[in-house]
Amino acid sequence: MTKFATLAFSMATLFSACAMPEDNGTSTAGVLTETESGHTVAFTLHSYVDEYNPKQSAKVNFALTKIEDGKTKLLDSATVKYGDYAVFEDITGAYSVVATATGLNGEKDTLYGVDVLKRNDVDTVYVRVQEPATLKISTSYTEIVKTDDGNEAQEVFSEGSILCITGTLTCKKISEDDIKRGYAIVENIPLFGNDDYVKQIEIQSGKDLRTLGVEWNFSAGDTLYASETAIVEKKLLEFNFKLPESDMYDTIGGAVLDSLIVPIKISDNDYRYDSRYTSKFFLDQLGNVIHTSSKGKILSEDTTLYWIVVPKIDSTATLSFVSGKYKDYTAYNRIREFISAPLTDTLLTTRNIFTDSSFALSFWFELDSLEKDGRLFYSGTDSLGFEIRRCEKDSTALCTRIYNGIDTVSTDSIEYGKASVIDGKRHHYSFVIHKKHLTIAIDGETVRDTDLKLSTEFFKLEEIYTGSAPAQDVMLYSFGDFIKYKSDKNWTRLKAWLYAFYEMQK
C-alpha cells in the first residue's frame, strides 16, 4: 500500500517494454532479491535540491520497482508535492526507486534520480535528483559470445529492438533511422545515488532478452558515447578544423583530404579532469579513436602541442578530446618521428622507420645566411640519398640534391626546388618522395614536382643527419595510396595536402 500515491500509468507502460533479466547472483544495479520481511519506507528528495530554489508547485514522482520472476516489475508509484514524503508499505527485499521531479528549477524542467537499496533496515530514503544524462550508442555495438569456433563478436541491435538501462525506467526502441545513421540516442537517464554507475543494460528483440554487463559513469547533463571500440564518459574539449581555401580542390573532386596531420594545443587549464576516468583520447565524428603522436611540443609549463592524424577531413571536421575507456584505436598514425627543439649536426635517426614506399620530411627554419657548403639535412651515400642545402651559385637560396644510385656525377649537379628563403624570415619546408615521385613545398606552395629515376625506392634510407644550419619542429612521416587515387591524372592531391598541412600550423 502507498500513502499519497497516484498510479503513474504512463511510466508503468514504458517500463513494461523494458523486461529486466533474471537475477544471476551478480551485484548489478537494479537486480533485486528477496531477503527479509516487509516494512514501511518513506521517500523524499535529498536536501541537495535546495539550491534550485524550488517552487511550491514542484511535483515529485517516486516509482518503486523490483525483480520478480527475472523481470523488473513496477510495484507502485506516488506523486507528491515537493517537501512531502511518499510512503510505501510492505516492502520486502532489495528494491530500487526512481524519482522524477518537475518544477524545481523552473516551470517545465525535469530532474531525475535513482537509488538501489539492498537492506531493509532503512526507514527513510533521500533521493538525489539531477539533470539527466544522455546515451549515444552505436547500433553496431557488439557483444563477445562464446561459440564452438571460439569467441565471436555479435551485433546486439536490430530494428525494433528495445534497449533499457537496468535500474531505471529509461528505455529506447531502435528505429530504422537509428540503424541508418549508425547510432541511437537514449535521453532522460537518471543518475544513480552514492556515485554508483550503470552496470547492466537489457536488449529485448522480439522474445529474445539479452543482458550485457557494462561500466558506464554518467555525468549530470552530459552525453556518454558507447561504441564497439570505446566508452566516452565525458567530453573535455572540442576542436573544429576548416580546410584552407584553394582552387586545387576543384581538380581532386572536392575539398576532402585523407590522413591530414593537424596540430592541437591543449592546456591543463582548458578542462577539468575527473580521476574516475581512466584514459584521455581523441575521437573523430564517426566515433573512431584517433591515435595521438607520442611526440609533442611543450609550449609552456602546462600547455602541450600534439600532432593528430585525422583519417578524413572535408571542408570542416571536428575532433573531441574525451575521457573514458577504449579497446583499440584506428591506426591512422603516419608520424614516424617528431623533434621540436632546434637541431644542428645531429644524427636524427639510425632506424629504418619507413616501411612503405613513402618518405616525407618537414621542418621550420629561419636563416639570414648560410656558408657555401652549409646543409640543413642530408642522408645516405653517393649511391642513394639527399641533401637540403644552400644552392651552389646563390647564397640566398636553398636547393635539394638527390643521389639516385644510378649516375652520381649527373645527380650531383642537379638542384631541385630552388627558392630564395635565406632571408632572415621564418619558413616551412616539406620534402617528399612518394614511390619515385619528388615534391618540394615551401610555405605550402609546391616549388618542384617531378618523377625521379631511382635505383631503389627511397624509403630504405636509414641514417638521417641535421647539418650546420638549425631546423626545428622536425617531422618524419609517410603517405599511403590515399595521396594519389588511381583516377588522379596528376599529383594535385599531394600538393593540396602539403598546402593544408602548412596552413594548419603556421
VENWO-V665957 format. One record per backbone hydrogen bond with DSSP energy under -0.5 kcal/mol. CO is the residue of the C=O (numbers start at 0). NH is the residue of the N-H. If there is no record, write none. Layout:
BEGIN
{{CO:NH} {CO:NH}}
END
This chain:
BEGIN
{{0:88} {1:4} {2:86} {6:8} {7:11} {8:12} {9:13} {10:14} {11:15} {12:16} {13:16} {14:17} {16:18} {25:27} {27:30} {29:31} {32:93} {35:92} {38:90} {40:87} {41:124} {42:85} {43:126} {45:48} {46:49} {47:50} {48:51} {49:52} {54:57} {57:81} {58:101} {59:61} {59:79} {60:62} {60:99} {61:63} {61:77} {62:97} {63:74} {63:75} {64:95} {65:72} {67:70} {70:67} {72:65} {72:74} {75:63} {77:61} {79:59} {80:83} {84:86} {85:42} {85:87} {86:2} {87:40} {90:38} {94:116} {95:64} {96:98} {96:114} {97:62} {98:112} {99:60} {100:110} {101:58} {102:54} {108:102} {110:100} {111:129} {111:190} {112:98} {113:192} {114:96} {116:94} {120:122} {122:41} {124:43} {124:126} {126:45} {126:128} {129:111} {130:220} {131:220} {132:188} {133:223} {134:136} {134:185} {135:225} {136:183} {137:140} {140:155} {142:144} {142:153} {144:151} {146:149} {149:146} {151:144} {151:153} {153:142} {157:160} {160:162} {160:173} {161:203} {162:171} {163:165} {163:201} {164:167} {168:170} {169:164} {171:162} {171:173} {173:159} {174:178} {175:179} {176:180} {177:181} {177:182} {181:138} {181:139} {183:136} {183:185} {184:186} {185:134} {187:189} {188:132} {190:113} {192:195} {197:215} {198:213} {199:165} {200:211} {201:163} {202:204} {202:209} {203:161} {203:205} {204:207} {206:208} {207:204} {207:209} {209:202} {211:200} {214:216} {215:197} {215:217} {218:221} {221:133} {223:135} {223:225} {224:231} {225:137} {228:326} {228:327} {229:226} {230:232} {230:324} {231:224} {233:235} {233:322} {236:320} {238:318} {240:316} {245:248} {246:249} {247:250} {248:251} {248:253} {253:255} {256:312} {259:261} {259:309} {261:307} {263:265} {263:305} {265:303} {266:269} {267:270} {270:272} {271:273} {273:276} {278:323} {280:321} {281:289} {282:319} {283:286} {287:283} {287:289} {288:329} {289:281} {290:308} {293:295} {295:297} {296:298} {296:304} {299:302} {301:267} {302:298} {302:299} {303:265} {303:305} {304:296} {305:263} {306:292} {307:261} {307:309} {308:310} {309:259} {310:258} {312:256} {314:242} {315:313} {316:240} {318:238} {319:282} {319:321} {320:235} {320:236} {321:280} {322:232} {322:233} {323:278} {324:230} {329:290} {329:331} {333:335} {333:477} {336:475} {338:473} {339:472} {342:470} {345:347} {345:465} {348:463} {350:352} {352:354} {355:357} {356:434} {358:432} {359:476} {360:430} {361:474} {362:428} {363:471} {364:426} {366:423} {370:373} {373:389} {374:468} {375:466} {376:387} {377:464} {378:385} {381:404} {383:380} {384:402} {385:378} {386:388} {386:400} {387:375} {387:376} {388:398} {390:393} {393:390} {393:396} {395:421} {396:390} {397:418} {398:388} {399:415} {400:386} {401:403} {402:384} {403:454} {406:410} {407:411} {408:412} {409:412} {410:413} {412:414} {413:415} {415:399} {418:397} {418:420} {420:422} {424:366} {426:364} {427:442} {428:362} {429:440} {430:360} {431:438} {432:358} {432:434} {433:435} {433:436} {434:457} {435:451} {436:433} {437:449} {438:431} {439:446} {439:447} {440:429} {441:444} {444:441} {447:439} {449:437} {451:453} {456:459} {457:460} {461:463} {462:379} {463:347} {463:348} {464:377} {466:344} {470:342} {471:363} {473:338} {474:361} {475:335} {475:336} {476:359} {479:482} {480:483} {484:487} {490:494} {491:495} {492:496} {493:497} {494:498} {495:499} {496:500} {497:501} {498:502} {499:503} {500:504} {501:504} {501:505}}
END
